[in-house]
Amino acid sequence: MSILLVTSSPRGDASHSTRVATDLAQKLIAADPANTLVVRDLVANPLPHIDPDYATGIYTPAEARTPRQAEVVGVSDAVLDELFAADTVILATGFINFNISSTLKSWVDHVARSGKTFAYGEGGPKGLVKGKKVYIVLASGGIYSEGAAVQMDHAVPYLRSVLGFLGMTDVEVIRVEGVGMGADAVTAALAKATAKVDAIAAATADHAAVAA
């Protein structure tokens, strides 16, 4: 199984989303040594925001593209290759202004391509990215999974919507929430997230044992 880990927090080693997502990826590898891992760090290597060359280049035959069009479409193609090659996708992001990071949004913009990851037909749009398990690791300073602030969470609904549009409907969310509420809250949030990671890894190990 190929695992794609996409991290996007600007907080480096202090990032809770990166920490938990990396822990999940490593434990999935440990649970089944046959698994392989590809990491795309969107902070160390940010994707370019889509621009006129991208918007025109993706609809221009490869042989007719300008050098700049070929460059930006090539970046998008590489990101798509990683996505299609993965069986499991782990998306890590902080909760920034009630949504995902702008770096992760750029990743979405590069993988959401008509004719590549979705297509329109007589029955409407159809997602073309099938058979993948997706984990969203979301870290937030407050609590947005329940209570009055639920309506302010635009990150999870957005990701579920766009991933589903592309055909990825098997999506599980791992929240690291309340980390802005003091040291005890951070400890509790990490413990809860780690317990969920451990449960996922244990299930993967059981499945690998049965398959063997």
C-alpha positions, 0 to 999 in steps of 0.5 A, spaced: 500 500 500 502 506 498 501 512 503 501 519 501 502 524 507 501 531 505 503 536 510 501 544 510 502 547 517 507 553 517 509 551 525 514 547 523 516 542 529 511 545 533 505 543 529 500 538 532 497 537 525 504 535 522 506 531 528 499 527 529 499 526 521 506 523 521 505 519 527 499 516 523 503 515 517 509 511 521 505 507 524 501 505 518 508 503 515 510 499 522 503 495 521 504 493 514 512 493 512 509 492 505 507 499 505 511 505 502 510 512 504 511 519 499 511 525 503 509 532 500 511 538 505 507 544 502 511 549 507 518 546 505 516 546 497 509 550 496 505 549 490 504 555 486 498 559 486 494 557 479 495 563 474 493 565 467 499 560 465 496 554 469 488 556 467 490 556 459 496 551 460 491 545 462 487 546 456 492 547 451 495 540 448 502 539 451 506 540 444 503 547 444 504 550 451 509 555 452 515 554 456 511 557 462 505 553 461 509 547 461 512 548 467 506 550 471 502 544 468 508 539 470 508 541 477 500 539 477 501 533 473 507 531 478 502 532 484 496 528 480 501 522 479 502 522 487 495 522 488 493 517 483 499 512 486 496 512 493 492 508 496 491 512 503 492 519 503 493 523 509 492 531 509 494 535 515 492 542 516 492 547 522 485 550 522 487 557 520 481 563 520 476 557 520 478 553 514 484 550 511 491 553 510 492 556 503 498 551 502 493 546 502 488 549 498 493 550 493 494 543 493 487 542 492 487 547 486 492 543 483 489 536 483 482 538 482 482 538 474 477 537 469 478 530 465 483 528 470 480 527 477 473 529 475 469 529 469 462 532 467 457 527 463 450 527 462 448 525 469 452 531 471 459 531 475 463 524 476 469 523 480 475 519 477 479 518 484 476 512 486 478 506 491 482 511 496 482 512 504 483 519 506 485 521 513 484 529 515 488 531 521 486 537 523 489 541 529 485 547 532 485 552 538 478 551 539 473 546 539 469 546 533 467 538 533 461 540 537 457 546 541 456 553 538 462 553 534 461 548 529 458 552 524 464 556 524 468 550 521 469 551 514 475 546 514 472 539 514 466 540 510 470 543 505 475 538 504 469 532 505 465 536 499 471 537 494 474 530 496 467 527 495 467 531 488 473 528 486 471 521 488 474 520 495 468 518 499 472 514 504 474 520 509 476 519 516 477 526 521 482 526 526 481 532 530 487 535 535 482 540 538 482 545 543 490 546 543 489 553 544 486 552 551 492 551 555 497 545 557 492 541 560 488 541 553 494 540 549 495 534 553 488 531 552 487 533 545 494 529 543 492 523 547 485 523 544 488 523 537 494 518 538 489 513 541 485 514 534 491 513 530 493 507 534 486 504 533 487 505 526 494 502 526 492 496 530 486 495 525 491 496 519 496 490 522 490 486 523 488 486 516 495 485 514 495 479 518 489 476 515 491 478 508 498 474 509 
